[in-house]
Amino acid sequence: RLNDLTLNHNIPPRVIKDRFEKHPYVSKAEVEENGNKAKIILSEKKIMAVILNNVEPYFITEDFQVLPMFSDTKLTDLPVIRNSNENYQVKPMNYIKNSDLMDAFKIIDAAKKTNMNIYKRISEIDLRKGGDIILNLTGIKTPIVFGRGEEAQKMIYLEIMWDGILDGNSLIQESDYIDLRFANEVYVKKSEITGLTE
């Protein structure tokens, strides 16, 4: 932490730069000296999601670097990635690039490119230990069985249905799930009421 740092002849700009760049969220710091003042330009790492390793959450960057979550860090609307099949140890500042995380990142990228409103509502990407991926969206109770592969095409199908999802289409609202796993088809599983009681 840099507290009450003033630029003087005892603290060279390269030391200031080095100290800022040691912060886990900073990718680059530029320090321009102007007399006894300094202009500091910080570039932050691009955080893609929150990854859950057992119970402890971490940030993960676009370069698959794991970053710690500090207690005073404010969570933004980042998707949470959980239940990876890969057996790996999550340690802050390490890199984790595996097929599960790559699949999750492809879904995030496809959502960003297709419809930012869909992207902003992705609350969870459940990797299901290598099974079919399930998406949960903020404000929408019906889970989406996304499967694996063909992320862009599936996201387009989801966008086609998007207005109906948001407008509370009764078929969608009363469904157990929306299934995007099948080529050129969307399957909506409607809840069945059997009338049986225990």
Beta strands, then each sheet from edge to edge (+ up, - down):
strand 1: 26-34
strand 2: 37-44
strand 3: 47-53
strand 4: 56-61
strand 5: 66-67
strand 6: 80-82
strand 7: 122-126
strand 8: 134-137
strand 9: 140-145
strand 10: 175-179
strand 11: 187-190
sheet 1: 1+ 2-
sheet 2: 5+ 4- 3+ 6+ 7+ 8- 9+ 10+ 11-
end
